[in-house]
Amino acid sequence: MKVDNAPRTAIPAPPPRQASTWLILGGLLALIVASFASLPLQWSAFFTREAIDSASEFLAGFAPPDTAPAFLAKTLVAFWETLAMSAIGTILAALVAMPLALAGAGRMGRTARAVTRLVLNVLRSIPELVWAAVLLVLAGLGPLAGTLALAAHTAGVLGRLFADALENIEPHAEQSLRTNGARPLAAFLYATLPQALPQMLSYTLYRWENNIRAAAVLGVVGAGGLGQMLKYHLSLFQMPSAATVVIAMLVLVALVDAASYALRRALTR
C-alpha cells in the first residue's frame, strides 16, 4: 500500500478587504436604515381587525368567478390578444436589438459603441407604462400601442444583454478565420455568433416571460388585452368578472413559463 507523504499545501488566507469596499457596504447599510426610518410605515394598522375584515370582504367578492359562456369567449379573445402582444413585441425587440448589439459590442468603433450604449440605456430606462402612455397618443387605444411599448423597452434590455454576450465571447476562433482569409462577416457568422446564440435565445425567451406580465399590466392604460378587461370590471366593481380575468392571467403566465422553460432546455442542450 503506497502512502502519500507529500506535504499538503495550506489554503492561502483570503485577501484583505479594501477600505473602499467597507465604505460602500456601510453606505448601503446606512441607506437601507434611512429608507425604513424615513417612510411612515404603519405596520400595526395593516393588521388591525378593521383592516382584516375589509380585506376579507373585498376578497370574498371575487367568488365565484364569472363562468358565463359569452364572458368566457370574450376573455379568450383578450387572452390571445395579450399573448400576441407579448410575442410580437419580443420578436420586434430582438430584431432591433441585434444590430444595436453589434454596435454596442464595439464592432463599429468606440464612438458607435458609446452612442449605442446611450441609446440602449434610454430605451430600457423608460418603463413600459410610460412608453405605452406616449404611444397611445400616437397610435390610439388598442394593442398596437402596447406592442410597440413592449418592443421599445425590451429592445433596450436585449440590446444590452446581446452586446455583453458578444463582448464576452473569446475572439480566438474569429481571429483564426480572418487570419486564414475569411471575410469579417463570414468569420462573425461562423465563429462568434454560434457561441453567443444559445445565450441570446435564452435572454429572448426570458424577456418573453416578462413581457407576458407587462402586457397584462399595459392594458390598464388602454393598451388592450386582459389588462384592459381587468381595469374595466374593477372600475365597475364587477368582482366575479374580474376574478375570471385574473385566473386567465395566471393561466397565461403559467403556460408561457412552462413553454419558455422547455424551449430553453431544448436550445441549450
TORKOL-4160 file (C-alpha; in steps of 0.2 Angstrom, whole numbers, padded with zeros to 4 digits, m for minus):
269
<pt num="1" X="0000" Y="0000" Z="0000"/>
<pt num="2" X="0008" Y="0016" Z="m0006"/>
<pt num="3" X="0007" Y="0031" Z="0007"/>
<pt num="4" X="0007" Y="0048" Z="0000"/>
<pt num="5" X="0019" Y="0058" Z="0011"/>
<pt num="6" X="0019" Y="0074" Z="0000"/>
<pt num="7" X="0017" Y="0089" Z="0010"/>
<pt num="8" X="0000" Y="0097" Z="0009"/>
<pt num="9" X="m0001" Y="0115" Z="0004"/>
<pt num="10" X="m0011" Y="0126" Z="0016"/>
<pt num="11" X="m0026" Y="0136" Z="0009"/>
<pt num="12" X="m0020" Y="0154" Z="0007"/>
<pt num="13" X="m0028" Y="0167" Z="0018"/>
<pt num="14" X="m0041" Y="0177" Z="0009"/>
<pt num="15" X="m0035" Y="0194" Z="0003"/>
<pt num="16" X="m0038" Y="0209" Z="0014"/>
<pt num="17" X="m0054" Y="0219" Z="0010"/>
<pt num="18" X="m0050" Y="0236" Z="0004"/>
<pt num="19" X="m0056" Y="0251" Z="0014"/>
<pt num="20" X="m0067" Y="0257" Z="m0001"/>
<pt num="21" X="m0077" Y="0240" Z="0000"/>
<pt num="22" X="m0081" Y="0243" Z="0018"/>
<pt num="23" X="m0086" Y="0261" Z="0014"/>
<pt num="24" X="m0098" Y="0255" Z="0000"/>
<pt num="25" X="m0106" Y="0242" Z="0011"/>
<pt num="26" X="m0108" Y="0254" Z="0026"/>
<pt num="27" X="m0116" Y="0267" Z="0014"/>
<pt num="28" X="m0128" Y="0254" Z="0008"/>
<pt num="29" X="m0132" Y="0248" Z="0025"/>
<pt num="30" X="m0135" Y="0267" Z="0030"/>
<pt num="31" X="m0146" Y="0269" Z="0015"/>
<pt num="32" X="m0157" Y="0254" Z="0020"/>
<pt num="33" X="m0159" Y="0260" Z="0038"/>
<pt num="34" X="m0163" Y="0278" Z="0032"/>
<pt num="35" X="m0176" Y="0271" Z="0020"/>
<pt num="36" X="m0185" Y="0262" Z="0033"/>
<pt num="37" X="m0183" Y="0277" Z="0046"/>
<pt num="38" X="m0190" Y="0290" Z="0033"/>
<pt num="39" X="m0205" Y="0281" Z="0027"/>
<pt num="40" X="m0221" Y="0281" Z="0038"/>
<pt num="41" X="m0224" Y="0263" Z="0038"/>
<pt num="42" X="m0239" Y="0259" Z="0049"/>
<pt num="43" X="m0237" Y="0241" Z="0051"/>
<pt num="44" X="m0249" Y="0240" Z="0066"/>
<pt num="45" X="m0263" Y="0247" Z="0055"/>
<pt num="46" X="m0261" Y="0234" Z="0042"/>
<pt num="47" X="m0265" Y="0220" Z="0055"/>
<pt num="48" X="m0280" Y="0228" Z="0064"/>
<pt num="49" X="m0296" Y="0220" Z="0065"/>
<pt num="50" X="m0305" Y="0233" Z="0054"/>
<pt num="51" X="m0291" Y="0230" Z="0040"/>
<pt num="52" X="m0293" Y="0212" Z="0040"/>
<pt num="53" X="m0312" Y="0212" Z="0039"/>
<pt num="54" X="m0311" Y="0224" Z="0025"/>
<pt num="55" X="m0298" Y="0214" Z="0015"/>
<pt num="56" X="m0309" Y="0198" Z="0019"/>
<pt num="57" X="m0325" Y="0206" Z="0012"/>
<pt num="58" X="m0316" Y="0213" Z="m0003"/>
<pt num="59" X="m0308" Y="0196" Z="m0007"/>
<pt num="60" X="m0325" Y="0187" Z="m0004"/>
<pt num="61" X="m0332" Y="0197" Z="m0018"/>
<pt num="62" X="m0322" Y="0188" Z="m0031"/>
<pt num="63" X="m0330" Y="0172" Z="m0028"/>
<pt num="64" X="m0337" Y="0163" Z="m0038"/>
<pt num="65" X="m0329" Y="0168" Z="m0054"/>
<pt num="66" X="m0340" Y="0173" Z="m0069"/>
<pt num="67" X="m0342" Y="0157" Z="m0080"/>
<pt num="68" X="m0355" Y="0163" Z="m0092"/>
<pt num="69" X="m0351" Y="0157" Z="m0110"/>
<pt num="70" X="m0352" Y="0174" Z="m0118"/>
<pt num="71" X="m0340" Y="0181" Z="m0105"/>
<pt num="72" X="m0328" Y="0166" Z="m0106"/>
<pt num="73" X="m0327" Y="0169" Z="m0125"/>
<pt num="74" X="m0323" Y="0187" Z="m0123"/>
<pt num="75" X="m0310" Y="0183" Z="m0110"/>
<pt num="76" X="m0302" Y="0170" Z="m0123"/>
<pt num="77" X="m0301" Y="0184" Z="m0136"/>
<pt num="78" X="m0292" Y="0195" Z="m0123"/>
<pt num="79" X="m0281" Y="0180" Z="m0118"/>
<pt num="80" X="m0275" Y="0178" Z="m0136"/>
<pt num="81" X="m0273" Y="0197" Z="m0138"/>
<pt num="82" X="m0261" Y="0198" Z="m0123"/>
<pt num="83" X="m0251" Y="0183" Z="m0129"/>
<pt num="84" X="m0249" Y="0191" Z="m0147"/>
<pt num="85" X="m0244" Y="0207" Z="m0139"/>
<pt num="86" X="m0230" Y="0199" Z="m0129"/>
<pt num="87" X="m0224" Y="0188" Z="m0143"/>
<pt num="88" X="m0224" Y="0201" Z="m0157"/>
<pt num="89" X="m0216" Y="0214" Z="m0145"/>
<pt num="90" X="m0202" Y="0202" Z="m0141"/>
<pt num="91" X="m0199" Y="0197" Z="m0159"/>
<pt num="92" X="m0198" Y="0216" Z="m0164"/>
<pt num="93" X="m0187" Y="0220" Z="m0150"/>
<pt num="94" X="m0175" Y="0205" Z="m0154"/>
<pt num="95" X="m0174" Y="0211" Z="m0172"/>
<pt num="96" X="m0170" Y="0229" Z="m0167"/>
<pt num="97" X="m0158" Y="0223" Z="m0153"/>
<pt num="98" X="m0147" Y="0213" Z="m0164"/>
<pt num="99" X="m0139" Y="0227" Z="m0175"/>
<pt num="100" X="m0139" Y="0238" Z="m0160"/>
<pt num="101" X="m0129" Y="0224" Z="m0150"/>
<pt num="102" X="m0116" Y="0224" Z="m0164"/>
<pt num="103" X="m0113" Y="0242" Z="m0162"/>
<pt num="104" X="m0114" Y="0241" Z="m0143"/>
<pt num="105" X="m0101" Y="0227" Z="m0143"/>
<pt num="106" X="m0088" Y="0239" Z="m0151"/>
<pt num="107" X="m0088" Y="0231" Z="m0168"/>
<pt num="108" X="m0091" Y="0248" Z="m0177"/>
<pt num="109" X="m0079" Y="0258" Z="m0167"/>
<pt num="110" X="m0078" Y="0266" Z="m0150"/>
<pt num="111" X="m0089" Y="0281" Z="m0154"/>
<pt num="112" X="m0103" Y="0270" Z="m0161"/>
<pt num="113" X="m0101" Y="0259" Z="m0145"/>
<pt num="114" X="m0103" Y="0274" Z="m0134"/>
<pt num="115" X="m0118" Y="0281" Z="m0144"/>
<pt num="116" X="m0127" Y="0265" Z="m0145"/>
<pt num="117" X="m0125" Y="0261" Z="m0127"/>
<pt num="118" X="m0133" Y="0278" Z="m0123"/>
<pt num="119" X="m0147" Y="0274" Z="m0134"/>
<pt num="120" X="m0150" Y="0257" Z="m0126"/>
<pt num="121" X="m0149" Y="0265" Z="m0109"/>
<pt num="122" X="m0163" Y="0277" Z="m0114"/>
<pt num="123" X="m0174" Y="0263" Z="m0121"/>
<pt num="124" X="m0173" Y="0252" Z="m0106"/>
<pt num="125" X="m0174" Y="0266" Z="m0093"/>
<pt num="126" X="m0191" Y="0271" Z="m0098"/>
<pt num="127" X="m0204" Y="0259" Z="m0091"/>
<pt num="128" X="m0217" Y="0250" Z="m0102"/>
<pt num="129" X="m0231" Y="0260" Z="m0094"/>
<pt num="130" X="m0223" Y="0277" Z="m0099"/>
<pt num="131" X="m0219" Y="0270" Z="m0117"/>
<pt num="132" X="m0237" Y="0265" Z="m0118"/>
<pt num="133" X="m0244" Y="0282" Z="m0112"/>
<pt num="134" X="m0233" Y="0291" Z="m0125"/>
<pt num="135" X="m0238" Y="0279" Z="m0139"/>
<pt num="136" X="m0256" Y="0279" Z="m0135"/>
<pt num="137" X="m0256" Y="0297" Z="m0141"/>
<pt num="138" X="m0248" Y="0292" Z="m0157"/>
<pt num="139" X="m0257" Y="0276" Z="m0161"/>
<pt num="140" X="m0273" Y="0277" Z="m0151"/>
<pt num="141" X="m0281" Y="0265" Z="m0139"/>
<pt num="142" X="m0278" Y="0246" Z="m0143"/>
<pt num="143" X="m0265" Y="0233" Z="m0144"/>
<pt num="144" X="m0254" Y="0242" Z="m0156"/>
<pt num="145" X="m0248" Y="0255" Z="m0143"/>
<pt num="146" X="m0245" Y="0241" Z="m0130"/>
<pt num="147" X="m0235" Y="0230" Z="m0143"/>
<pt num="148" X="m0224" Y="0245" Z="m0148"/>
<pt num="149" X="m0221" Y="0249" Z="m0129"/>
<pt num="150" X="m0215" Y="0232" Z="m0126"/>
<pt num="151" X="m0204" Y="0232" Z="m0141"/>
<pt num="152" X="m0196" Y="0249" Z="m0136"/>
<pt num="153" X="m0192" Y="0244" Z="m0118"/>
<pt num="154" X="m0187" Y="0226" Z="m0122"/>
<pt num="155" X="m0175" Y="0232" Z="m0137"/>
<pt num="156" X="m0165" Y="0242" Z="m0124"/>
<pt num="157" X="m0164" Y="0227" Z="m0112"/>
<pt num="158" X="m0160" Y="0214" Z="m0126"/>
<pt num="159" X="m0148" Y="0225" Z="m0135"/>
<pt num="160" X="m0138" Y="0227" Z="m0119"/>
<pt num="161" X="m0138" Y="0209" Z="m0115"/>
<pt num="162" X="m0134" Y="0204" Z="m0133"/>
<pt num="163" X="m0119" Y="0216" Z="m0133"/>
<pt num="164" X="m0112" Y="0209" Z="m0117"/>
<pt num="165" X="m0114" Y="0192" Z="m0123"/>
<pt num="166" X="m0104" Y="0196" Z="m0139"/>
<pt num="167" X="m0091" Y="0205" Z="m0129"/>
<pt num="168" X="m0088" Y="0190" Z="m0118"/>
<pt num="169" X="m0085" Y="0178" Z="m0132"/>
<pt num="170" X="m0067" Y="0173" Z="m0134"/>
<pt num="171" X="m0061" Y="0181" Z="m0150"/>
<pt num="172" X="m0048" Y="0167" Z="m0155"/>
<pt num="173" X="m0059" Y="0157" Z="m0167"/>
<pt num="174" X="m0065" Y="0173" Z="m0176"/>
<pt num="175" X="m0047" Y="0179" Z="m0177"/>
<pt num="176" X="m0041" Y="0162" Z="m0184"/>
<pt num="177" X="m0054" Y="0163" Z="m0198"/>
<pt num="178" X="m0049" Y="0180" Z="m0203"/>
<pt num="179" X="m0031" Y="0176" Z="m0202"/>
<pt num="180" X="m0034" Y="0162" Z="m0215"/>
<pt num="181" X="m0043" Y="0174" Z="m0227"/>
<pt num="182" X="m0061" Y="0174" Z="m0221"/>
<pt num="183" X="m0071" Y="0190" Z="m0223"/>
<pt num="184" X="m0076" Y="0199" Z="m0207"/>
<pt num="185" X="m0095" Y="0195" Z="m0209"/>
<pt num="186" X="m0092" Y="0177" Z="m0213"/>
<pt num="187" X="m0080" Y="0175" Z="m0198"/>
<pt num="188" X="m0093" Y="0183" Z="m0186"/>
<pt num="189" X="m0107" Y="0172" Z="m0193"/>
<pt num="190" X="m0097" Y="0155" Z="m0192"/>
<pt num="191" X="m0086" Y="0158" Z="m0176"/>
<pt num="192" X="m0093" Y="0171" Z="m0164"/>
<pt num="193" X="m0112" Y="0171" Z="m0167"/>
<pt num="194" X="m0114" Y="0152" Z="m0164"/>
<pt num="195" X="m0106" Y="0154" Z="m0147"/>
<pt num="196" X="m0117" Y="0168" Z="m0142"/>
<pt num="197" X="m0133" Y="0162" Z="m0150"/>
<pt num="198" X="m0139" Y="0150" Z="m0136"/>
<pt num="199" X="m0137" Y="0163" Z="m0123"/>
<pt num="200" X="m0145" Y="0176" Z="m0134"/>
<pt num="201" X="m0160" Y="0165" Z="m0137"/>
<pt num="202" X="m0161" Y="0161" Z="m0118"/>
<pt num="203" X="m0162" Y="0180" Z="m0115"/>
<pt num="204" X="m0175" Y="0182" Z="m0128"/>
<pt num="205" X="m0186" Y="0169" Z="m0120"/>
<pt num="206" X="m0184" Y="0176" Z="m0103"/>
<pt num="207" X="m0189" Y="0193" Z="m0109"/>
<pt num="208" X="m0204" Y="0185" Z="m0117"/>
<pt num="209" X="m0210" Y="0178" Z="m0100"/>
<pt num="210" X="m0208" Y="0196" Z="m0093"/>
<pt num="211" X="m0217" Y="0204" Z="m0107"/>
<pt num="212" X="m0232" Y="0192" Z="m0104"/>
<pt num="213" X="m0234" Y="0200" Z="m0087"/>
<pt num="214" X="m0230" Y="0218" Z="m0093"/>
<pt num="215" X="m0243" Y="0215" Z="m0107"/>
<pt num="216" X="m0256" Y="0211" Z="m0094"/>
<pt num="217" X="m0252" Y="0227" Z="m0085"/>
<pt num="218" X="m0251" Y="0238" Z="m0100"/>
<pt num="219" X="m0270" Y="0235" Z="m0103"/>
<pt num="220" X="m0273" Y="0246" Z="m0088"/>
<pt num="221" X="m0269" Y="0262" Z="m0098"/>
<pt num="222" X="m0279" Y="0256" Z="m0113"/>
<pt num="223" X="m0267" Y="0245" Z="m0122"/>
<pt num="224" X="m0279" Y="0231" Z="m0124"/>
<pt num="225" X="m0279" Y="0213" Z="m0119"/>
<pt num="226" X="m0283" Y="0206" Z="m0102"/>
<pt num="227" X="m0277" Y="0221" Z="m0093"/>
<pt num="228" X="m0290" Y="0232" Z="m0101"/>
<pt num="229" X="m0303" Y="0220" Z="m0096"/>
<pt num="230" X="m0297" Y="0219" Z="m0078"/>
<pt num="231" X="m0297" Y="0238" Z="m0077"/>
<pt num="232" X="m0315" Y="0239" Z="m0084"/>
<pt num="233" X="m0323" Y="0227" Z="m0072"/>
<pt num="234" X="m0314" Y="0233" Z="m0057"/>
<pt num="235" X="m0319" Y="0250" Z="m0060"/>
<pt num="236" X="m0337" Y="0244" Z="m0061"/>
<pt num="237" X="m0334" Y="0233" Z="m0045"/>
<pt num="238" X="m0339" Y="0218" Z="m0055"/>
<pt num="239" X="m0328" Y="0207" Z="m0045"/>
<pt num="240" X="m0333" Y="0189" Z="m0051"/>
<pt num="241" X="m0329" Y="0195" Z="m0069"/>
<pt num="242" X="m0313" Y="0202" Z="m0063"/>
<pt num="243" X="m0309" Y="0186" Z="m0054"/>
<pt num="244" X="m0311" Y="0177" Z="m0071"/>
<pt num="245" X="m0299" Y="0189" Z="m0079"/>
<pt num="246" X="m0286" Y="0186" Z="m0065"/>
<pt num="247" X="m0287" Y="0167" Z="m0067"/>
<pt num="248" X="m0284" Y="0169" Z="m0086"/>
<pt num="249" X="m0269" Y="0180" Z="m0082"/>
<pt num="250" X="m0262" Y="0166" Z="m0070"/>
<pt num="251" X="m0265" Y="0153" Z="m0083"/>
<pt num="252" X="m0257" Y="0163" Z="m0097"/>
<pt num="253" X="m0241" Y="0166" Z="m0086"/>
<pt num="254" X="m0240" Y="0148" Z="m0081"/>
<pt num="255" X="m0242" Y="0142" Z="m0099"/>
<pt num="256" X="m0228" Y="0154" Z="m0106"/>
<pt num="257" X="m0217" Y="0150" Z="m0091"/>
<pt num="258" X="m0218" Y="0131" Z="m0095"/>
<pt num="259" X="m0216" Y="0134" Z="m0114"/>
<pt num="260" X="m0201" Y="0145" Z="m0111"/>
<pt num="261" X="m0193" Y="0133" Z="m0099"/>
<pt num="262" X="m0195" Y="0119" Z="m0112"/>
<pt num="263" X="m0188" Y="0129" Z="m0126"/>
<pt num="264" X="m0173" Y="0135" Z="m0116"/>
<pt num="265" X="m0169" Y="0117" Z="m0111"/>
<pt num="266" X="m0170" Y="0111" Z="m0129"/>
<pt num="267" X="m0160" Y="0125" Z="m0136"/>
<pt num="268" X="m0146" Y="0125" Z="m0123"/>
<pt num="269" X="m0143" Y="0106" Z="m0123"/>
